[in-house]
Amino acid sequence: MFHLVKENIHLNEQATNKTEAIKKIAATLTSAGFVEQGYVDGMLERESQAATYLGIGIAIPHGTTKTRHLVKKTGVQVFCFPNGVEWGDEGEKAYLAIGIAASSDEHLELLRQLTHILSADGVEERIKKIQTTDEAIAILTGKASAQDSQFTIDSSTLLLDIPADSLAMLQALNASRLKQQNAVNATFIADVLDSKPNYLGSGVWLNDSKNGNIKNAIAISRTTSNLNEIGNPVKLLITMSVVDDAISDVVSNIASLVYNQKLDQLVSANADKLINLLLSEQQVSASNSASQTRLNNDGLTCEFIVPNENGLHTRPSSVLVKLVKEFNCKVTVANLDGKGEPVSATSLMKIVALGAKKGSRLQFTAVGDDAEQALEAIGKAIENGLGEGV
């Protein structure tokens, strides 16, 4: 991890726009001895090519390949803008701007480290409230979210074999228990109650929300009632609150059960067996081809090779995220040549943190009505370089 000291942190900064903000950051990088004069031109040129806004209130302005020779040593300068600076599309504001000085592949490695730490959905609120340099360092080094990252499944997580009159009742029960765990806020509850869960098969349903996640948690309700929703049986509902990849093993195990058509085990298992199914490693035979493999009527998985010379850095990753958001299905992606853990394909930071390089095998899994169309579009976009000539 990069070395971050208090002198790298600049609190209570102001800027009327991102150009002014970038110039201030570049001046500080220069005065701190990280870069030579002129590096600011590369930072502004990079911003004109593609906004360096990552989402959740964070921007990472940096130079272009043309200005790498101006980097004296790798380092960062962190600017906290309590009022925010308009940086992304549609008025999105950056409250934390991390100016990066790095040459060659150092830039990508530093970016992956940062995005891995800042990938938790709850980080944005902490960023807006930064008051001290110690607070900023704790967030950037991952110490602030350690407690929120803890995750377990136990008997308090489960509500098994209960009578119910609808899927909506199971949604309410799960949302209530997540609230009792202080894992979600009112926005999360409103989202999961208003939206239809995703049907995985064998009477098993799954729902979550992009908003209002406070810490990793899971709630599971299983009914003995003979329920039906849009033509599919309702036996069990899994509701997840996700702030980082600490919960990814459970997501991967659910995907494995879907892949192997063994979801019915969740419906019939006792509490101990159910917990074991979700927490223990599931073995799945991986295909070496790039063709689609049907999971069930609602899910597909497909493998693609990254052709981009510099892998999935910010620009191609942002193109991928924008594309995935055009579809209604849930899409996850795993770097089979990395940790192999699936992450949401709508999270720019989590995709960059995969560390996918040229030649890396990415496995996409899509669940939903337009899953096939989504994977087909993703495959074509990757083949074409995600906005970069390949």
Secondary structure as GFF3:
##gff-version 3
##sequence-region A 1 390
A	DSSP	three_ten_helix	6	8	.	.	.	ID=ss1
A	DSSP	beta_strand	9	10	.	.	.	ID=ss2
A	DSSP	alpha_helix	18	31	.	.	.	ID=ss3
A	DSSP	alpha_helix	39	49	.	.	.	ID=ss4
A	DSSP	beta_strand	53	55	.	.	.	ID=ss5
A	DSSP	beta_strand	58	59	.	.	.	ID=ss6
A	DSSP	three_ten_helix	65	70	.	.	.	ID=ss7
A	DSSP	beta_strand	75	86	.	.	.	ID=ss8
A	DSSP	three_ten_helix	89	91	.	.	.	ID=ss9
A	DSSP	beta_strand	93	101	.	.	.	ID=ss10
A	DSSP	alpha_helix	106	117	.	.	.	ID=ss11
A	DSSP	alpha_helix	123	128	.	.	.	ID=ss12
A	DSSP	alpha_helix	133	140	.	.	.	ID=ss13
A	DSSP	three_ten_helix	143	145	.	.	.	ID=ss14
A	DSSP	alpha_helix	146	149	.	.	.	ID=ss15
A	DSSP	three_ten_helix	155	157	.	.	.	ID=ss16
A	DSSP	beta_strand	158	162	.	.	.	ID=ss17
A	DSSP	alpha_helix	167	180	.	.	.	ID=ss18
A	DSSP	alpha_helix	186	194	.	.	.	ID=ss19
A	DSSP	beta_strand	198	201	.	.	.	ID=ss20
A	DSSP	beta_strand	204	208	.	.	.	ID=ss21
A	DSSP	beta_strand	217	229	.	.	.	ID=ss22
A	DSSP	beta_strand	232	241	.	.	.	ID=ss23
A	DSSP	three_ten_helix	245	247	.	.	.	ID=ss24
A	DSSP	alpha_helix	248	259	.	.	.	ID=ss25
A	DSSP	alpha_helix	264	268	.	.	.	ID=ss26
A	DSSP	alpha_helix	271	279	.	.	.	ID=ss27
A	DSSP	beta_strand	293	296	.	.	.	ID=ss28
A	DSSP	beta_strand	299	305	.	.	.	ID=ss29
A	DSSP	alpha_helix	314	324	.	.	.	ID=ss30
A	DSSP	beta_strand	330	335	.	.	.	ID=ss31
A	DSSP	beta_strand	343	344	.	.	.	ID=ss32
A	DSSP	alpha_helix	348	352	.	.	.	ID=ss33
A	DSSP	beta_strand	361	367	.	.	.	ID=ss34
A	DSSP	alpha_helix	371	383	.	.	.	ID=ss35
###
